[in-house]
Amino acid sequence: MNLGSILRDERKKRKLTLKTVSEKAGISEGFLSQVENDVNAPSVYTLINICNAVGIKAGDVLKQAEKKEMIVTMRSTEWKDVEFPASGFITRRFFSPENRRVIDSSVIAIEPGASIPARKNVKNTQEVLCVLKGTVELSHGGEVIKLDEGDSVHYCSIQQRETISNRESGFAVVLWVGTL
């Protein structure tokens, strides 16, 4: 259950600071930050106090948490007749940012001639790239690795020195997974 991300979103919607909410809830700012980042779980009593400080009902927060997706299925039919935006690629993430804790993952379609830069603001991450359709090139540091349909690679991220490129005539589809 991701209570923390729901509480953080609701607090930010109301333009409340951590300090304001923590003072009203009678808890430390550090503890509230831990709750919002799902590092620590509040007692029921504390959850009610946090919700009251934010101006929401604890029951509503619990209902929202209960509805969060725990499994996402992506079907191959979702990629038929793909229309690419000006960027040349489409990313479909499995989980929204607030539901990602340890790994990030997505299926990416890349049109011919397009390249995707590495993720921004990540350090010491591990990544897996698996080609589901077509052929791509992974530029990793000074090395270029050509990957055909069915090939995969597991690598340690080198920020701002990585790209995934489609140099072929048809669009490519890759499954990408990386640690946070």
C-alpha positions as CSV (number, residue, x, y, z in Angstrom):
1,M,0.0,0.0,0.0
2,N,1.5,3.4,-1.0
3,L,-0.1,5.7,1.5
4,G,2.9,8.0,1.4
5,S,2.6,9.0,-2.2
6,I,-1.1,9.6,-1.8
7,L,-0.5,11.8,1.3
8,R,2.3,13.7,-0.5
9,D,0.2,14.3,-3.6
10,E,-2.7,15.6,-1.5
11,R,-0.4,17.8,0.6
12,K,1.1,19.3,-2.6
13,K,-2.3,19.8,-4.2
14,R,-3.1,22.0,-1.2
15,K,0.3,23.8,-1.4
16,L,1.1,22.8,2.2
17,T,4.7,22.4,3.4
18,L,6.0,19.4,5.3
19,K,6.6,21.7,8.2
20,T,3.0,23.0,8.3
21,V,1.5,19.5,8.1
22,S,3.9,18.0,10.6
23,E,3.2,20.8,13.1
24,K,-0.5,20.4,12.8
25,A,-0.3,16.6,13.0
26,G,2.0,16.7,16.1
27,I,4.8,14.8,14.5
28,S,8.3,15.7,13.3
29,E,9.0,16.9,9.8
30,G,11.5,14.1,9.3
31,F,8.9,11.4,10.3
32,L,6.3,12.9,7.9
33,S,8.9,12.8,5.1
34,Q,9.6,9.1,5.9
35,V,5.8,8.4,5.7
36,E,5.5,10.2,2.4
37,N,8.4,8.2,1.0
38,D,7.0,4.9,2.3
39,V,10.1,4.4,4.5
40,N,8.0,4.4,7.7
41,A,4.3,3.6,8.3
42,P,2.2,5.7,10.6
43,S,0.0,4.3,13.3
44,V,-3.8,4.7,12.6
45,Y,-3.9,7.5,15.1
46,T,-1.0,9.3,13.4
47,L,-2.5,8.7,9.9
48,I,-5.7,10.3,11.1
49,N,-3.8,13.3,12.4
50,I,-1.8,13.7,9.2
51,C,-5.0,13.5,7.1
52,N,-6.7,16.1,9.4
53,A,-3.7,18.4,9.0
54,V,-3.9,18.0,5.2
55,G,-7.7,18.4,5.1
56,I,-8.6,15.0,3.9
57,K,-10.3,11.9,5.3
58,A,-8.2,9.0,6.3
59,G,-10.9,6.6,4.9
60,D,-10.6,8.3,1.5
61,V,-6.8,7.9,1.5
62,L,-7.1,4.2,2.4
63,K,-9.7,3.7,-0.4
64,Q,-7.3,5.3,-2.9
65,A,-4.4,3.1,-1.7
66,E,-6.6,0.0,-2.1
67,K,-7.4,0.9,-5.7
68,K,-3.7,1.3,-6.7
69,E,-2.7,-1.1,-9.4
70,M,-0.6,-4.1,-8.3
71,I,-0.3,-5.7,-11.7
72,V,-0.3,-4.2,-15.2
73,T,-0.6,-6.1,-18.5
74,M,0.5,-4.7,-21.8
75,R,-0.7,-6.5,-24.9
76,S,1.1,-6.7,-28.2
77,T,-2.0,-5.3,-30.0
78,E,-1.3,-2.0,-28.3
79,W,1.5,-1.4,-30.8
80,K,-0.4,-1.9,-34.1
81,D,-0.6,1.3,-36.3
82,V,1.6,3.3,-33.9
83,E,1.7,7.1,-34.6
84,F,5.1,8.5,-33.5
85,P,5.3,12.1,-32.1
86,A,8.1,14.4,-33.2
87,S,10.5,12.9,-30.6
88,G,10.5,9.6,-32.7
89,F,9.6,7.3,-29.8
90,I,6.8,6.3,-27.6
91,T,7.2,5.1,-24.0
92,R,4.5,3.2,-22.2
93,R,5.4,2.7,-18.5
94,F,3.9,-0.2,-16.6
95,F,3.5,1.7,-13.3
96,S,3.1,5.4,-12.6
97,P,5.9,7.2,-10.7
98,E,4.2,7.0,-7.4
99,N,3.9,3.2,-7.6
100,R,7.6,2.6,-8.5
101,R,9.8,1.7,-5.6
102,V,12.8,-0.4,-6.7
103,I,12.6,-0.7,-10.4
104,D,11.3,1.3,-13.3
105,S,10.2,-0.4,-16.5
106,S,8.6,0.4,-19.8
107,V,8.0,-0.8,-23.3
108,I,9.4,1.7,-25.9
109,A,8.7,1.9,-29.6
110,I,11.4,3.7,-31.6
111,E,10.8,4.8,-35.2
112,P,13.5,4.4,-37.9
113,G,16.3,6.9,-37.4
114,A,15.4,7.9,-33.9
115,S,17.5,7.8,-30.7
116,I,16.6,7.8,-27.1
117,P,18.9,9.4,-24.5
118,A,19.8,7.8,-21.2
119,R,17.7,8.5,-18.1
120,K,18.5,11.8,-16.4
121,N,19.6,12.2,-12.8
122,V,20.4,8.5,-12.1
123,K,23.6,7.2,-10.6
124,N,24.8,3.7,-10.1
125,T,21.8,2.0,-11.6
126,Q,21.5,-1.3,-13.4
127,E,19.5,-1.6,-16.6
128,V,18.2,-4.4,-18.8
129,L,17.3,-3.9,-22.4
130,C,15.5,-6.6,-24.4
131,V,14.6,-6.2,-28.1
132,L,11.0,-7.4,-28.7
133,K,10.9,-6.3,-32.4
134,G,13.4,-5.0,-34.9
135,T,17.0,-4.1,-34.2
136,V,18.6,-1.3,-32.0
137,E,22.0,-0.1,-31.1
138,L,22.9,0.6,-27.5
139,S,25.7,3.2,-27.2
140,H,27.3,2.7,-23.8
141,G,30.3,4.8,-23.0
142,G,32.5,4.4,-26.1
143,E,31.0,1.0,-27.1
144,V,28.2,0.4,-29.6
145,I,26.3,-2.9,-29.2
146,K,23.9,-4.0,-31.9
147,L,20.9,-5.9,-30.6
148,D,18.6,-7.9,-32.8
149,E,15.0,-9.2,-32.0
150,G,15.3,-11.5,-29.0
151,D,18.7,-10.1,-27.8
152,S,19.1,-8.6,-24.4
153,V,21.8,-6.8,-22.4
154,H,22.2,-6.1,-18.7
155,Y,24.5,-3.1,-18.0
156,C,25.5,-0.5,-15.4
157,S,24.3,2.9,-16.3
158,I,26.8,5.6,-17.5
159,Q,24.7,8.8,-17.3
160,Q,24.7,11.0,-20.4
161,R,26.9,8.6,-22.4
162,E,24.1,6.2,-23.4
163,T,21.6,6.1,-26.2
164,I,19.3,3.5,-27.7
165,S,19.1,4.1,-31.5
166,N,17.0,2.5,-34.3
167,R,19.1,2.6,-37.5
168,E,16.8,0.2,-39.4
169,S,13.9,0.8,-41.8
170,G,11.1,-0.5,-39.6
171,F,10.1,0.6,-36.1
172,A,11.7,-1.3,-33.1
173,V,10.1,-2.2,-29.8
174,V,12.2,-2.8,-26.6
175,L,11.5,-3.8,-23.1
176,W,13.6,-1.6,-20.7
177,V,14.0,-2.2,-17.0
178,G,16.2,-0.2,-14.6
179,T,16.8,0.2,-10.9
180,L,15.9,3.4,-9.2
